[in-house]
Amino acid sequence: MDYTTTANIYSQKLEEAEFKLIQDFMLNNLGVKLSPIKIVMVNSRLIKRLKASGIHNFPDYVSFALSSEGKRSGEQQCMIDELTTHKTEFFRESDHFDILKDMILPEFSSNKRGTFKIWSAGCSTGEEPYTMAMLMNEFKFNHNGFDYHINASDVSTAVIDKAVKGLFKQQTMKDVDPQIIKKYFTKIKDERDEVFQINKTLRDRINFSRINLVDYYSFPNESFDVIFCRNTLIYFDEKSKREVVAKLISKIKIGGYFFVGLSETVSQYSKAIKQISPSAYKKIGLTNE
Ligand SMILES: C[S@@+](CC[C@H](N)C(=O)[O-])C[C@H]1O[C@@H](n2cnc3c(N)ncnc32)[C@H](O)[C@@H]1O
């Protein structure tokens, strides 16, 4: 691609009409609400797709990406990958991990209830489920007979692909305890940067998959001791939030726990949960009206 073409792509402007089509798509398919001010963000994030797809203007790009051909070709998924927000970090909102470690795991293990099952729904690049894995591995080491399984899912295949590899740049690791790094990561040099890979024993503990939380999904015969759905519902419209919360709660065992992000509350959506700490809930087993 020559310089003139590249410069031309970067000067493309997303008009209201195309933005509206994208807003409707994201709302109807992912439950994600893009407010009008997000037009600037969408414009800048999709410019790279104009370049990558070879469709160098927004009207043609949007109409292709939203079409069934765009879906088949994978461009629709690339657009979703760009328009979802993936900010995350290891041990994020660490109070929740303290509750898991100090209250939930000891409670579970003293009741000897088989394999502990946990789900990170909206797991982004994997920092959240890998934090769970490190924490549970420590617990397993000190508690004979304890075993666990982690499911992790996201609607973005780009972040799932990254998470499966378990590769993290040094910058991402800056707040992680050096002892933890030493124990659970292997330093790998890539050409430009230092990269750490989470050890295979922990990678093998996690089952990563693409799940759109507003779509039909099922884990056959699965119910969870704990579900984390943190900093994901904040992007949803009210109706999707209500439906997704109800569905997630239905997947939690009675007496199990549900965590959302620290800026989120969900008690208004269900009588089946009781708040035990900020943004942390216990399923108490009433029906979910
Ligand atoms: C900000 S990240 C949160 C990551 C992690 N839970 C945390 O708190 O650090 C939100 C994630 O939700 C995902 N997401 C957005 N809409 C979704 C949907 N409809 N179904 C499943 N995941 C979705 C995004 O792709 C993104 O990776």
The ligand as an ORCA input file, in Angstrom:
! r2SCAN-3c Opt
* xyz 0 1
  C     -13.075     -4.743     30.645
  S     -12.960     -6.434     30.272
  C     -13.044     -7.128     31.884
  C     -12.010     -8.192     32.102
  C     -11.979     -8.799     33.505
  N     -13.236     -9.423     33.841
  C     -11.611     -7.770     34.533
  O     -12.459     -7.337     35.315
  O     -10.437     -7.353     34.576
  C     -14.602     -6.735     29.628
  C     -14.649     -7.948     28.704
  O     -16.021     -8.250     28.421
  C     -16.094     -8.757     27.100
  N     -17.483     -8.661     26.612
  C     -18.150     -7.579     26.172
  N     -19.376     -7.920     25.764
  C     -19.506     -9.250     25.953
  C     -20.538    -10.199     25.714
  N     -21.720     -9.847     25.174
  N     -20.312    -11.492     26.035
  C     -19.126    -11.879     26.568
  N     -18.101    -11.036     26.811
  C     -18.291     -9.733     26.505
  C     -15.097     -7.898     26.337
  O     -14.667     -8.512     25.140
  C     -13.978     -7.688     27.366
  O     -12.905     -8.571     27.163
*
